[in-house]
Amino acid sequence: MEPVLINSPSLANCNLLELGDNVDELVRAGVRFLHIDLMDGHYVPNLCFPIRVLSDIKEKYPDIITDVHLMAIPPEDYVQRLADAGADYLSFHIDSTRFTIRTFNAIKNAGMKGGVVINPSQGTDSLLPFIDLVDMVTVMAVEPGFAGQRFMERTVPRILDVARMRKQKGLDFLINVDGAINYPNVIPCVHNGANVFVTGIYTVFKQPDGITSACRRFEDELRKGEALGFDPDAY
Ligand code: ZN
């Protein structure tokens, strides 16, 4: 597959009183993906965003790709409403439903790209039964539910496992890395096959020079990683 490297800022890291201004600045900074965490207080012990945030974003920025990370039980209950609200990618946790393939098919039938998410405690081989169906695999670098955690270094070899699976099976899904991405980990993740980077408070938000300049700096880092050897043929 073509090397694809995408900055996908997570809106959960915005100052919520400045959400509209932050989204506007991200779009003007050239961001094409927005990562939207939806939490129901059951799958994870936290709450985040109503579905309507999606339709409001899509109404104002129809060209933005919404990368929805659903942390809710059961995910299948939300598929059609998320499609109607304008989700482009919909990713759910493999242990949030007893019916992973059915949920995945419902996402595809509703016209969205489908993704699955694995937590740090789940083996990458748990993806095998449906890896040929997915448009995106998200490898969590923290346990889901809260911003401000530390990136688990063990995530990097897990990304490589998934990238090898992709290569061996001749597939072209995107590998998304979500959780506490910071500068020391960007290039190793690129080298090991990650495509989409969910960015937060260590890279894009709460930076002293503001969102626009932080996005530019992050893009430069992605390009540096690409130049240093993003080579899917290497594994
Ligand atoms: Zn997320």
Boltz pocket constraint, residues with backbone or C-beta under 6 A from the ligand:
constraints:
  - pocket:
      binder: B
      contacts: [[A, 10], [A, 35], [A, 36], [A, 37], [A, 69], [A, 178], [A, 198]]
      max_distance: 6.0
